[in-house]
Amino acid sequence: MPSGLKWIVVAGALAWASAGCDRNIAPFVPGEEPRRPDLSRIYPAPEQAPAMARNAGAAGPPSPAAADASVGRPGASVRGNVNLAEAANGRTGTLFIIARRQGAVGGPPLAVLRVPDPRFPLAFEIGPDQVMIPSMRFEGAIALTARLDADGDAMTRDDGDPQTETPQAVVPGSVGVELVLR
């Protein structure tokens, strides 16, 4: 291939490659500080969460009166105590207090409080600070359970681990909740 033709091919390839580049490369600014990326499109704020996520487990839009009764005080925590039943006395491990939407089957919990080496009776508070997914709000009817996990791994379950027998129905702002591990 003649050298003039090579240069034309190379120049054409470079022009084509640079035209196809869609990266937005800003010029270098000396002293510019790095900033956190805007993740609002990936993780919407709770107010922007889809209605389906806010009303998980609901069978259609609740009536205004039912919504007020089932929400409690949005943003408030649930407080109470966890005790070991006589049969589970002396057991050790990591305590997991788990909040799920009332009626939710499967999926990630709404909130989890992890307490390594608890001393019973144990006062607890679980609320918006323990929410697992930022776009989920700690509101509405909540089912609260607890488990004392011997190996400290929330993903493994042993039938011998003391746990609550049935979920405790609460709403944000509930105080004096009693969970008994059997």
Steps between C-alpha positions, in 0.01 A plus 500: 500500500646840412602716799256781409213254505618365839483848649152555364382167646664573837361856509155373404511232772605756763225740392242221510618381845496849651154572359369177652628580851211623714690546828454837655856580598522832678821699499738466794440763767789539747386488863159354416365286785337162430127479574264216574306365201130578473329168575146637510411330172610161636383537862204740509426687820218348709254767379573395141472126564242329279160453661542124463805504734330728754189282520670160482258234613193724464212378285430830328509857624400522866221733608623820672363384837664158470827658388512723811441205733751273330784751455556595864746789518708487180868541579458387861677196645356195672626444855474206731679211672626158398509217756605137496241243606601262779570219250747717305682638805879499470503507117744740332553640152402802295151641539316604183185709534326501163224731376299403191192652343191333645403216267823511297614160378869475410728773378730715708383615841396861553752549782742290706665571834808283573616470861815290559521328842176638648425503874137418582263663564604733219340836420489564125405773254455430130395759246597702192873484585497120451308496168668262252408676172519882500186546288282302745327693776456379857123541514178303493420168661820315590562141613786483753694182576825415679752216484809418705735355239776279646747546212427872443425449129155633410491286184523167685220369718521229760179348634653521849542879489257671739253722315160663537217259423276748319567847358398791723274747313616859558497845336771767520481675834405181690653485848516213749518221240593167663679232297567163666753257351402134545 
